[in-house]
């Protein structure tokens, strides 16, 4: 039996609870992983907060028995996507990893897909195609928080066609994804202007970015800071498509991690993990191992429901520098 943390109803962090699930033996092309650390991300609290509520109504219409499910009778939905751990068993046809290997993984699923468990679990069964080897020198805290950030950052850079010589504005540049976007863009030879709070200015400079503070006069701050006209914009916060348009960035080179109506109006691109690949995680892990980029771990919390609630409460505050990671015993 695997211990898991999930939710049965929509709401705030109070809906999170601990449960258990009996895992099957890994099937064809699958592996069983004992989880050592798992990252948490904003999409998690959007999901248990009710992002998929309209879809749940449709499921209830299709499956009327759901109307009568209450409390503990409701299925426990999993939380979390990225993780790191140790392979405990492999199914037939698996050749990329073996028992005892340390891996980084990502549970890839669309928001409307109900998952019996997420990465906040002591063990999970996953396709071997969705795990990559963990560098031996990388600790599990960093590895556990790397999956979503690496794939999202690489997907966004791919979508806006970031390359050497670009001047790229990154909104929410001090966050887990924004910090990686910044470093990966700099590694490609681009200049980066990072939008964040004033207290993060020195941190952004350490990542190689030119910091600007959000708020009044932001457009002029960016123009004054830019070594040449801005050529691309990656919005890791949401709501900056109008600013990108005002800066003269063409819509096809504006990528937002948050879907909003304004994106379509400005012909910008909704991007992130949808444009990423599992191989991106391995590539970024190699850069971390070589010291080319770093993943900042803001804080770790133990795998206990009260602590996990506290972790999401901190993340929802919106001022986390880097990633928050849940560590298993």
RODO-539400 format. One record per residue: residue in three letters; x, y, z of N, C-alpha, C in turn. Coordinates in steps of 0.2 Angstrom, whole numbers, padded with zeros to 4 digits, always signed. Example, Ala and Ser with C-alpha at 12.3 -4.5 7.8 and 13.67 -1.06 7.14 Angstrom:
residues 2
ALA+0066-0028+0039+0062-0022+0039+0066-0016+0039;SER+0064-0011+0035+0068-0005+0036+0064+0000+0039;
***
This chain:
residues 329
UNK+0004-0006+0000+0000+0000+0000+0004+0006+0000;UNK+0003+0011-0004+0006+0017-0004+0002+0023-0001;UNK+0005+0027+0004+0002+0032+0007+0002+0038+0001;UNK-0004+0041+0001-0004+0047-0004-0008+0053+0000;UNK-0007+0059-0003-0011+0065-0001-0014+0067-0007;UNK-0021+0068-0006-0025+0070-0011-0031+0074-0009;UNK-0037+0074-0013-0043+0078-0011-0049+0074-0014;UNK-0054+0075-0010-0061+0072-0012-0066+0077-0015;UNK-0065+0083-0013-0069+0089-0014-0065+0095-0016;UNK-0068+0100-0019-0064+0106-0021-0064+0111-0015;UNK-0059+0115-0015-0058+0120-0010-0051+0122-0008;UNK-0050+0125-0002-0044+0127+0000-0039+0121+0002;UNK-0034+0123+0005-0029+0118+0007-0032+0113+0012;UNK-0038+0115+0016-0041+0111+0020-0044+0105+0017;UNK-0045+0104+0011-0048+0098+0008-0042+0093+0007;UNK-0036+0094+0008-0031+0089+0007-0031+0085+0013;UNK-0031+0078+0011-0031+0073+0016-0026+0067+0014;UNK-0024+0063+0019-0020+0057+0018-0024+0051+0017;UNK-0022+0047+0012-0026+0041+0011-0021+0036+0009;UNK-0023+0030+0006-0019+0025+0004-0022+0022-0002;UNK-0018+0019-0006-0020+0015-0012-0015+0009-0013;UNK-0018+0004-0016-0015-0002-0017-0012-0002-0024;UNK-0006-0002-0025-0003-0002-0032-0002-0008-0035;UNK-0004-0009-0042-0003-0015-0045+0005-0016-0047;UNK+0007-0022-0048+0014-0023-0051+0014-0019-0057;UNK+0020-0016-0059+0021-0013-0065+0020-0017-0071;UNK+0016-0014-0076+0015-0018-0082+0020-0017-0087;UNK+0018-0019-0093+0022-0018-0099+0024-0010-0100;UNK+0031-0009-0099+0034-0003-0100+0033+0002-0094;UNK+0031-0001-0088+0031+0003-0082+0036+0001-0077;UNK+0037+0006-0072+0041+0005-0067+0037+0007-0060;UNK+0039+0004-0055+0037+0006-0048+0043+0010-0045;UNK+0041+0016-0043+0046+0020-0040+0044+0022-0033;UNK+0049+0021-0028+0048+0024-0021+0050+0031-0021;UNK+0046+0035-0020+0047+0042-0020+0051+0045-0014;UNK+0056+0049-0016+0060+0052-0010+0058+0060-0010;UNK+0056+0063-0015+0055+0070-0015+0050+0072-0020;UNK+0046+0076-0019+0041+0078-0024+0040+0086-0024;UNK+0040+0089-0030+0039+0096-0030+0031+0098-0030;UNK+0030+0104-0028+0023+0106-0029+0023+0113-0033;UNK+0017+0114-0036+0017+0119-0042+0010+0122-0041;UNK+0009+0128-0044+0003+0132-0044-0003+0128-0047;UNK-0002+0124-0052-0007+0121-0055-0010+0116-0050;UNK-0007+0113-0045-0010+0109-0040-0015+0112-0037;UNK-0014+0118-0034-0020+0121-0030-0025+0124-0034;UNK-0024+0125-0041-0029+0127-0045-0034+0121-0046;UNK-0031+0115-0047-0035+0109-0048-0039+0107-0042;UNK-0036+0107-0036-0040+0105-0030-0044+0111-0028;UNK-0043+0117-0031-0047+0123-0029-0053+0123-0034;UNK-0053+0119-0039-0060+0119-0043-0059+0121-0050;UNK-0053+0121-0053-0052+0122-0060-0056+0117-0064;UNK-0056+0111-0062-0060+0106-0066-0067+0105-0064;UNK-0070+0110-0060-0076+0109-0058-0082+0108-0063;UNK-0082+0112-0068-0086+0111-0074-0086+0104-0077;UNK-0080+0101-0078-0079+0094-0080-0082+0089-0075;UNK-0081+0090-0069-0084+0086-0064-0091+0085-0064;UNK-0094+0091-0066-0102+0091-0067-0103+0086-0073;UNK-0100+0087-0078-0101+0082-0084-0100+0075-0082;UNK-0095+0074-0078-0093+0067-0076-0099+0064-0072;UNK-0102+0068-0068-0108+0066-0064-0114+0065-0068;UNK-0115+0068-0073-0121+0067-0078-0120+0060-0081;UNK-0113+0059-0083-0112+0053-0087-0112+0047-0082;UNK-0110+0048-0076-0110+0043-0071-0114+0045-0065;UNK-0121+0044-0065-0126+0046-0060-0124+0044-0053;UNK-0121+0039-0052-0119+0036-0045-0115+0042-0042;UNK-0112+0046-0045-0108+0051-0042-0112+0056-0038;UNK-0118+0057-0040-0123+0061-0037-0123+0059-0029;UNK-0123+0053-0028-0124+0050-0021-0118+0049-0017;UNK-0112+0050-0021-0106+0049-0017-0104+0055-0012;UNK-0103+0054-0006-0102+0060-0001-0096+0058+0003;UNK-0093+0063+0005-0087+0062+0010-0082+0057+0008;UNK-0081+0052+0012-0076+0047+0011-0078+0042+0005;UNK-0084+0042+0003-0086+0038-0003-0084+0041-0010;UNK-0082+0047-0010-0079+0050-0016-0072+0048-0017;UNK-0070+0047-0023-0064+0045-0025-0058+0050-0023;UNK-0053+0048-0020-0047+0052-0018-0043+0054-0025;UNK-0043+0060-0026-0039+0062-0032-0032+0064-0030;UNK-0027+0062-0035-0020+0063-0033-0018+0070-0034;UNK-0013+0072-0031-0010+0079-0031-0002+0079-0033;UNK+0000+0083-0037+0007+0083-0039+0009+0080-0045;UNK+0014+0082-0048+0017+0080-0055+0024+0078-0054;UNK+0029+0082-0052+0036+0080-0052+0038+0077-0046;UNK+0043+0072-0047+0046+0069-0041+0053+0066-0043;UNK+0056+0063-0038+0062+0060-0039+0062+0054-0034;UNK+0065+0048-0036+0065+0043-0031+0069+0037-0034;UNK+0068+0031-0031+0072+0025-0033+0068+0020-0036;UNK+0070+0017-0041+0066+0012-0045+0066+0005-0040;UNK+0060+0003-0039+0059-0003-0034+0057-0009-0038;UNK+0054-0008-0044+0053-0014-0048+0051-0012-0055;UNK+0053-0016-0060+0051-0014-0067+0047-0019-0070;UNK+0043-0017-0075+0039-0021-0079+0042-0024-0085;UNK+0039-0029-0089+0041-0031-0095+0043-0026-0100;UNK+0048-0027-0104+0050-0022-0109+0053-0016-0107;UNK+0055-0015-0101+0059-0009-0098+0066-0010-0099;UNK+0069-0005-0102+0077-0006-0103+0081+0000-0101;UNK+0077+0006-0101+0081+0012-0099+0083+0013-0092;UNK+0079+0010-0087+0081+0010-0080+0080+0003-0077;UNK+0084+0002-0071+0083-0004-0068+0082-0003-0061;UNK+0081-0009-0057+0079-0009-0050+0085-0006-0046;UNK+0084-0001-0042+0089+0003-0038+0092+0009-0041;UNK+0090+0010-0048+0092+0017-0051+0088+0023-0048;UNK+0092+0028-0047+0089+0034-0045+0086+0038-0051;UNK+0080+0040-0050+0077+0044-0056+0073+0050-0055;UNK+0072+0054-0060+0068+0060-0060+0062+0059-0064;UNK+0056+0060-0062+0050+0059-0066+0045+0064-0066;UNK+0040+0063-0070+0035+0068-0071+0029+0064-0073;UNK+0023+0065-0069+0017+0062-0070+0013+0067-0075;UNK+0013+0065-0082+0010+0069-0087+0003+0067-0087;UNK-0002+0072-0086-0009+0071-0087-0012+0077-0088;UNK-0017+0077-0092-0021+0083-0093-0025+0085-0087;UNK-0027+0091-0086-0031+0093-0080-0037+0090-0079;UNK-0040+0087-0084-0047+0084-0083-0046+0077-0082;UNK-0040+0074-0082-0039+0067-0081-0039+0066-0073;UNK-0044+0062-0070-0044+0061-0063-0038+0056-0062;UNK-0034+0057-0057-0028+0053-0056-0029+0050-0049;UNK-0028+0043-0048-0029+0040-0042-0024+0042-0037;UNK-0018+0044-0040-0013+0046-0035-0008+0051-0040;UNK-0005+0056-0036-0001+0061-0039+0006+0059-0037;UNK+0011+0064-0037+0018+0063-0035+0018+0064-0028;UNK+0013+0066-0024+0013+0066-0017+0011+0059-0015;UNK+0015+0055-0015+0014+0048-0013+0021+0044-0012;UNK+0020+0039-0007+0026+0036-0005+0029+0031-0011;UNK+0024+0029-0015+0026+0025-0021+0021+0026-0027;UNK+0024+0025-0033+0019+0026-0038+0021+0022-0044;UNK+0017+0020-0048+0018+0016-0055+0017+0021-0060;UNK+0022+0021-0065+0023+0026-0070+0026+0023-0076;UNK+0024+0026-0082+0028+0023-0088+0035+0025-0088;UNK+0039+0020-0090+0046+0021-0090+0049+0026-0094;UNK+0044+0028-0099+0046+0034-0104+0046+0040-0100;UNK+0043+0041-0094+0042+0047-0091+0047+0048-0085;UNK+0052+0044-0085+0057+0045-0080+0064+0045-0084;UNK+0069+0049-0081+0075+0049-0083+0080+0048-0077;UNK+0086+0046-0079+0091+0045-0073+0093+0051-0070;UNK+0093+0051-0063+0095+0056-0059+0103+0057-0059;UNK+0106+0062-0060+0113+0063-0059+0115+0061-0052;UNK+0121+0057-0051+0122+0055-0044+0124+0060-0039;UNK+0127+0066-0042+0129+0071-0038+0123+0076-0036;UNK+0117+0075-0039+0111+0079-0037+0107+0076-0031;UNK+0106+0081-0026+0102+0078-0021+0095+0077-0023;UNK+0091+0073-0019+0084+0072-0020+0079+0078-0020;UNK+0081+0083-0016+0077+0089-0015+0077+0092-0022;UNK+0082+0094-0025+0083+0097-0031+0080+0093-0036;UNK+0081+0086-0037+0079+0082-0042+0071+0082-0041;UNK+0068+0082-0035+0061+0081-0034+0057+0087-0037;UNK+0061+0093-0037+0057+0099-0039+0059+0101-0046;UNK+0063+0097-0050+0065+0099-0056+0060+0097-0062;UNK+0056+0092-0062+0053+0090-0068+0048+0095-0071;UNK+0044+0098-0067+0039+0103-0070+0043+0109-0072;UNK+0047+0112-0068+0051+0118-0070+0055+0117-0076;UNK+0058+0111-0077+0063+0110-0082+0059+0110-0089;UNK+0054+0105-0089+0050+0104-0095+0046+0111-0097;UNK+0043+0114-0092+0040+0120-0093+0044+0126-0096;UNK+0050+0127-0093+0055+0132-0095+0057+0130-0102;UNK+0059+0124-0104+0061+0122-0110+0056+0123-0115;UNK+0050+0121-0114+0044+0122-0118+0043+0129-0120;UNK+0043+0134-0115+0042+0141-0116+0047+0144-0121;UNK+0054+0142-0120+0059+0144-0124+0059+0142-0131;UNK+0057+0136-0131+0056+0133-0138+0050+0136-0142;UNK+0045+0138-0138+0039+0141-0141+0040+0148-0144;UNK+0044+0152-0140+0046+0159-0142+0052+0159-0147;UNK+0055+0153-0148+0061+0153-0152+0067+0157-0149;UNK+0068+0156-0143+0074+0160-0140+0080+0158-0143;UNK+0085+0163-0144+0091+0161-0147+0096+0167-0145;UNK+0102+0166-0146+0108+0171-0145+0106+0177-0148;UNK+0107+0183-0144+0106+0189-0147+0099+0192-0145;UNK+0094+0188-0143+0088+0190-0141+0088+0194-0135;UNK+0083+0199-0134+0082+0202-0127+0075+0200-0125;UNK+0075+0196-0120+0069+0192-0117+0067+0195-0111;UNK+0061+0197-0110+0058+0199-0104+0055+0193-0101;UNK+0056+0191-0094+0053+0186-0091+0049+0188-0085;UNK+0043+0187-0085+0039+0190-0079+0039+0184-0074;UNK+0039+0186-0067+0040+0181-0062+0046+0178-0062;UNK+0051+0181-0064+0058+0178-0065+0061+0175-0059;UNK+0059+0177-0053+0062+0174-0047+0059+0167-0045;UNK+0053+0165-0048+0050+0159-0046+0054+0153-0049;UNK+0051+0147-0047+0054+0141-0049+0055+0140-0057;UNK+0050+0141-0061+0050+0141-0068+0054+0147-0071;UNK+0052+0153-0068+0055+0159-0071+0063+0159-0070;UNK+0065+0157-0064+0072+0156-0063+0076+0152-0068;UNK+0073+0146-0070+0076+0142-0075+0076+0145-0082;UNK+0070+0148-0083+0069+0151-0090+0075+0156-0091;UNK+0076+0160-0085+0081+0166-0085+0088+0163-0087;UNK+0090+0157-0083+0097+0155-0084+0097+0151-0090;UNK+0092+0147-0093+0093+0144-0099+0093+0149-0105;UNK+0090+0154-0104+0090+0159-0110+0097+0163-0110;UNK+0100+0164-0104+0106+0167-0103+0112+0162-0106;UNK+0111+0155-0105+0115+0150-0107+0115+0150-0115;UNK+0110+0152-0118+0109+0152-0125+0112+0159-0128;UNK+0114+0163-0124+0117+0169-0126+0112+0175-0127;UNK+0106+0174-0124+0101+0180-0124+0102+0184-0118;UNK+0100+0191-0119+0100+0195-0113+0093+0194-0110;UNK+0092+0195-0103+0086+0194-0100+0084+0199-0095;UNK+0078+0202-0096+0076+0207-0091+0071+0204-0087;UNK+0072+0203-0080+0068+0199-0076+0063+0204-0072;UNK+0057+0202-0072+0052+0206-0068+0050+0202-0062;UNK+0051+0206-0056+0050+0203-0049+0049+0208-0044;UNK+0048+0206-0038+0048+0211-0033+0055+0214-0031;UNK+0055+0220-0029+0061+0224-0027+0066+0220-0023;UNK+0063+0216-0018+0068+0212-0014+0071+0206-0018;UNK+0069+0205-0024+0073+0199-0028+0078+0202-0033;UNK+0079+0208-0032+0084+0211-0037+0091+0208-0037;UNK+0094+0207-0031+0100+0204-0031+0100+0197-0033;UNK+0095+0194-0031+0094+0187-0033+0094+0186-0041;UNK+0090+0190-0044+0090+0190-0052+0096+0192-0055;UNK+0100+0196-0052+0107+0198-0055+0111+0192-0054;UNK+0111+0188-0049+0115+0182-0048+0113+0177-0053;UNK+0107+0177-0056+0105+0172-0061+0107+0175-0068;UNK+0110+0181-0068+0112+0184-0075+0107+0189-0078;UNK+0101+0190-0074+0096+0195-0077+0097+0202-0075;UNK+0094+0206-0079+0093+0213-0077+0087+0214-0074;UNK+0087+0216-0067+0080+0216-0063+0076+0222-0064;UNK+0070+0222-0065+0065+0227-0065+0060+0226-0060;UNK+0057+0230-0056+0052+0229-0051+0045+0230-0054;UNK+0040+0225-0053+0034+0226-0056+0030+0232-0052;UNK+0025+0235-0056+0021+0240-0053+0022+0246-0058;UNK+0020+0252-0055+0020+0258-0059+0026+0260-0063;UNK+0025+0261-0069+0031+0263-0074+0035+0257-0076;UNK+0032+0251-0076+0036+0245-0078+0038+0245-0085;UNK+0034+0248-0090+0036+0248-0097+0042+0252-0098;UNK+0042+0258-0095+0048+0262-0096+0054+0260-0092;UNK+0053+0256-0087+0059+0253-0084+0062+0248-0088;UNK+0058+0244-0092+0060+0239-0096+0064+0242-0102;UNK+0061+0247-0105+0064+0251-0111+0071+0254-0109;UNK+0071+0257-0102+0077+0260-0100+0083+0254-0099;UNK+0080+0248-0097+0085+0243-0095+0088+0239-0101;UNK+0084+0239-0106+0085+0234-0112+0091+0237-0116;UNK+0096+0232-0117+0102+0234-0121+0100+0236-0128;UNK+0094+0233-0131+0092+0234-0137+0084+0232-0137;UNK+0081+0233-0142+0073+0232-0142+0072+0225-0140;UNK+0066+0224-0136+0064+0218-0133+0062+0214-0139;UNK+0064+0207-0140+0062+0203-0145+0058+0197-0143;UNK+0057+0195-0137+0053+0190-0135+0051+0191-0127;UNK+0045+0188-0125+0042+0189-0119+0040+0183-0116;UNK+0042+0180-0110+0039+0174-0107+0036+0176-0101;UNK+0029+0175-0100+0025+0177-0094+0024+0171-0090;UNK+0028+0171-0084+0027+0165-0080+0022+0167-0074;UNK+0019+0173-0075+0014+0175-0070+0007+0175-0072;UNK+0006+0178-0078-0001+0179-0081-0003+0186-0081;UNK-0005+0188-0087-0008+0195-0087-0003+0200-0090;UNK+0002+0198-0093+0007+0203-0096+0007+0203-0103;UNK+0002+0200-0106+0002+0200-0114+0001+0208-0117;UNK-0003+0212-0113-0003+0219-0115+0003+0222-0115;UNK+0007+0221-0110+0014+0224-0109+0018+0222-0115;UNK+0018+0216-0116+0022+0213-0122+0020+0216-0128;UNK+0014+0217-0129+0012+0221-0135+0014+0228-0136;UNK+0014+0231-0130+0016+0238-0130+0023+0239-0131;UNK+0027+0234-0129+0034+0234-0130+0036+0232-0138;UNK+0031+0231-0142+0032+0229-0149+0034+0222-0150;UNK+0033+0217-0145+0035+0210-0147+0029+0207-0151;UNK+0031+0204-0156+0026+0201-0160+0023+0195-0156;UNK+0016+0194-0158+0012+0189-0154+0015+0182-0154;UNK+0018+0180-0159+0021+0173-0160+0027+0172-0156;UNK+0030+0178-0153+0036+0177-0149+0034+0179-0141;UNK+0028+0179-0140+0025+0180-0133+0022+0174-0130;UNK+0025+0171-0125+0023+0165-0122+0020+0166-0115;UNK+0014+0163-0114+0012+0164-0107+0010+0157-0104;UNK+0012+0156-0098+0011+0150-0094+0004+0149-0092;UNK+0000+0155-0092-0007+0155-0089-0011+0157-0095;UNK-0016+0153-0096-0021+0155-0102-0026+0160-0100;UNK-0026+0165-0104-0031+0171-0103-0034+0173-0109;UNK-0040+0176-0109-0043+0178-0115-0038+0183-0119;UNK-0034+0187-0115-0030+0192-0118-0025+0189-0122;UNK-0023+0183-0121-0018+0180-0125-0020+0179-0132;UNK-0026+0177-0133-0029+0176-0140-0030+0183-0143;UNK-0032+0188-0139-0033+0194-0142-0026+0197-0145;UNK-0021+0196-0141-0014+0198-0143-0010+0193-0148;UNK-0014+0188-0150-0011+0182-0154-0004+0179-0151;UNK-0004+0180-0144+0001+0177-0140+0000+0169-0140;UNK+0005+0166-0137+0005+0158-0136+0004+0156-0129;UNK+0000+0151-0128-0001+0148-0122+0004+0142-0122;UNK+0009+0142-0117+0015+0138-0118+0017+0135-0111;UNK+0023+0132-0111+0025+0128-0105+0026+0121-0106;UNK+0023+0117-0102+0024+0110-0102+0021+0107-0109;UNK+0016+0110-0111+0013+0107-0118+0018+0107-0123;UNK+0023+0112-0123+0028+0112-0128+0035+0109-0126;UNK+0035+0106-0120+0041+0103-0117+0041+0095-0119;UNK+0047+0092-0117+0048+0085-0118+0051+0082-0112;UNK+0050+0076-0111+0053+0072-0105+0061+0073-0106;UNK+0063+0073-0112+0070+0073-0113+0073+0080-0111;UNK+0069+0085-0110+0071+0092-0108+0073+0091-0100;UNK+0070+0087-0097+0072+0086-0090+0079+0083-0089;UNK+0080+0078-0093+0087+0075-0093+0092+0080-0095;UNK+0091+0084-0100+0095+0090-0102+0097+0095-0097;UNK+0091+0097-0094+0092+0102-0089+0096+0099-0083;UNK+0094+0093-0081+0098+0090-0075+0105+0089-0077;UNK+0107+0088-0083+0114+0088-0085+0117+0095-0084;UNK+0114+0100-0085+0116+0107-0084+0117+0109-0077;UNK+0112+0106-0073+0113+0107-0066+0119+0104-0063;UNK+0120+0098-0065+0125+0094-0063+0132+0097-0065;UNK+0132+0101-0070+0138+0104-0072+0139+0111-0069;UNK+0134+0113-0066+0134+0120-0063+0132+0126-0068;UNK+0130+0124-0074+0128+0129-0078+0122+0133-0076;UNK+0117+0129-0073+0111+0132-0070+0110+0129-0063;UNK+0106+0132-0060+0104+0130-0053+0096+0130-0052;UNK+0094+0126-0048+0087+0126-0046+0087+0128-0039;UNK+0084+0134-0037+0084+0136-0030+0078+0132-0026;UNK+0080+0129-0021+0074+0126-0017+0073+0131-0011;UNK+0067+0134-0011+0065+0139-0006+0064+0136+0000;UNK+0061+0130+0001+0059+0127+0007+0057+0120+0006;UNK+0059+0115+0011+0056+0109+0010+0051+0107+0016;UNK+0046+0103+0015+0042+0101+0020+0041+0094+0020;UNK+0040+0091+0026+0039+0084+0027+0033+0081+0024;UNK+0032+0075+0022+0026+0072+0019+0021+0070+0025;UNK+0018+0075+0027+0013+0075+0032+0007+0080+0030;UNK+0001+0078+0031-0004+0082+0028-0005+0089+0030;UNK-0003+0090+0037-0003+0097+0039+0002+0101+0036;UNK+0008+0098+0036+0014+0101+0033+0013+0103+0025;UNK+0010+0098+0022+0008+0099+0015+0003+0105+0014;UNK-0001+0105+0018-0006+0111+0018-0002+0117+0019;UNK+0002+0117+0024+0007+0123+0025+0011+0125+0019;UNK+0013+0120+0016+0017+0121+0010+0013+0125+0004;UNK+0007+0122+0003+0003+0125-0002+0001+0132+0000;UNK+0000+0133+0006-0002+0140+0009+0004+0145+0007;UNK+0010+0143+0008+0016+0147+0006+0016+0148-0001;UNK+0015+0143-0005+0016+0144-0012+0010+0148-0015;UNK+0004+0148-0012-0001+0152-0014+0000+0160-0012;UNK+0004+0161-0008+0006+0168-0006+0009+0172-0012;UNK+0012+0168-0017+0015+0171-0023+0021+0174-0022;UNK+0025+0173-0017+0032+0176-0017+0037+0171-0015;UNK+0036+0165-0018+0041+0160-0017+0047+0161-0022;UNK+0053+0161-0019+0059+0161-0023+0062+0154-0024;UNK+0060+0152-0030+0062+0145-0032+0057+0140-0031;UNK+0058+0134-0029+0053+0128-0028+0052+0126-0021;UNK+0046+0124-0020+0045+0121-0013+0044+0113-0014;UNK+0047+0110-0010+0048+0102-0011+0046+0099-0005;UNK+0042+0093-0006+0040+0089-0001+0044+0083+0000;UNK+0047+0081+0006+0052+0076+0006+0048+0070+0010;UNK+0050+0064+0007+0047+0058+0011+0052+0055+0016;UNK+0049+0051+0020+0053+0048+0025+0058+0043+0022;
***
